[in-house]
């Protein structure tokens, strides 16, 4: 069993204050004890007080680390109960929070972030469990793990160390989603975000290969995954780095399932979900026998994955959807993907409640807001003609994200003057709301989604 880092350092540096020889002389032993105590208080002997409250130590290297030549320093304990209670609470910067309070906060839903709370960057004072569960869902959709030989020179088999694995983690997005990656970097407190061009398109990437940050991610993700394929990928990555770096970590088997009580589905939707409406065809429906088309509102929520039938069915079951999964290809390969589509009114209502509680954070938020607005049109009981539908479609296309202070539910029920002008002139079914009773929201300001999601230069380089 590997000792806690601070206790190990204390044992190495604290002088022996008594022995069988000195114990035969009580006065000598007492004097030595007093001298040792005073010197310890002055910082000359005993525990080095500069260890207190620090995660990234320049003097304490990881135990059992055979990567000679690396001045790597990272005090890490993931047993769930750090030895040396007095030092561990300070070392991991818990801010004086009691163990009972911290357990209640970080053992939320079926995710457990207590170990990560001990190893987070020292400048991050508080962790948001909702953000962390969102992040797990997002990385399960778009994250990438890698472990490779860091010292293999291209074109030769020369290695200057017998074991030199390099861990990498990245999330790649289109450049327009750069603010989301910047938010991840700021909230986690590490990593870098840079931009690049590939095949004429602009992308951005959140990336880290720093060993201490990779270990932080290992601790954060360990035991908290939902997708079966991601669990297997992570296990291989985890075990490869654990062996190469001689880490005192234990892999945890994940048993999490998708739920409406945490933000995992929100993060997963930000990565791989979609919100479909027929607004681009001016709400055109089926053809009329006499010519032309009916006007109707079509909207659905969908997620596409390969080989994750259990999770997709679980999402449908959560909202009571009876839809069957079906298979499709991306048009570029023969790989078959599974897709769940949810379109029933009551199911969409439950999803709107969920995304109000756990908001999306990236580009898909504006798609979600417009999708919810179409649902609001449908709920008004309007008999929409082609002209009215065209006006609503044009107004909806121009609507922008009013900001994070406005929830999905608020956006669904707050109409602009232009929308109210169209709605009041449309025939309404019996029992439908009076348009005069509908709430009004001011047009979006300069901080709209169009401005917030514009491309920006890289703030950090690879």
Secondary structure, DSSP 8 states (H G I E B T S, - for coil): ----HHHHHHHHHS-----TTGGG-HHHHHHHHHHHHHHHHTTSSSS-GGGTT-SS-SS---TT---TT---------SSS-SSHHHHHHHTT-TT--HHHHHHHHS-TT---HHHHHHS-TT-----HHHHHHHHHHHHHHEEEEEEETT--TTS---SSS--EEEEEEEEEEGGGHHHHHHHHHHHT--EEEEEEETTEEEEEEEE--HHHHHHHHHHHTT----HHHHHHHHHHHHHHHHHHT-------------SSSSHHHHHHHHHEEEEESGGGTTEEEE-TTSSEEE---EEEEEEESS-HHHHHHHHHHTT-----EEE--SSSS--EEEEEE--HHHHHHHHHHHHHS---STHHHHHHHHHHHHHHHHTTEE--HHHHHHHHHHHHH-----TTS-HHHHHTEE-HHHHHHHHTSEE-TT---GGGSEE-----TTSHHHHTS----SS--
